[in-house]
Amino acid sequence: MPTLSIEPNDRVTFKVRYQDDHLMLVGKPAGVVTTPGLGHERDSLLNGLFATLGPQLQNLGRQRDFGLLHRLDRDTSGLVIVAKTTAAYDALRALFETRSIEKYYWAVTKGAPRTPKGLIRRPILEYDGKVPGDTRTKKLAKVGASGKPALTAYRVLQANDHSALLECRAVTGRLHQVRVHLESIGCAILGDAFYAPSAARHASSRLALHAHRIAFAHPITGKRVDVHTPWPSDLRSLLKRLKLDRPDLPSHPQHANQPPDDPVGDEEPPVGE
């Protein structure tokens, strides 16, 4: 057995949502970092993955990120793609570079956008800064003219006088993209300790953002892979309190008036430039 670069930790739990010989999609819980880092050397999602796939991921090596194709913020829950082979990793990486991986999020926001669906085209700039209640310097992001191009599509699934449930597609993959873009149009995500104003920041026990769906052409077979996850259990009470319906249930209003497989598209009106 090869020496493992990442310490396995079977106490880091996750749900396997899809798996074959080439890749898997797992559900990352909120509060778990994706990769090891300062203060999280042994409790990341990757530590948990090494507990079950250690030799396979070790064979991919650090140059292929031990199979991880992308990351989710610590406080975001939802789907993460993991490659098991070098062929799958390289092909999936190419799909990411051509923006052929469709990543969809559910977000609960303070207020609703002015239009029921749209595209947010605003460049995102990374910087080092601090957030309320924390003296440590963190890597943050903001809309800025000198930033990198970023594109987020959204549609409103349900809204009331004070909050909204959105589905967003992150077309690009900038740091904190969905969070920053929604805040930039006046719809901060509830529970966002980095970017939301005080009232919205304290309106949820954790960031109300869930990566609920990923779709792509399988890198080896060519068949379409379309994986969904349910609404997270730790955010159910939030929806109930806000009088919003769970978007994963057939009774949700979105299923009556929206096409299920085309929630966003390039023909939608832009929001900002």
Secondary structure, DSSP 8 states (H G I E B T S, - for coil): ----SS---TTS--EEEEE-SSEEEEEE-TT--SS--TT-SSSSHHHHHHHHHHHHHHHH-GGGGGGB-----TT-EEEEEEESSHHHHHHHHHHHHTT-SEEEEEEEEES--SSSEEEEE--EEEEEE--TT--S-EEEEEE-TTSB--EEEEEEEEE-SSEEEEEEEESS--TTHHHHHHHHTT--BTT-TTTS-HHHHTSSSS--EEEEEEEEE-TTT--EEEEE----GGGHHHHHHHT---TTSTTSTHHHHS-TT-S--TTS-EE--
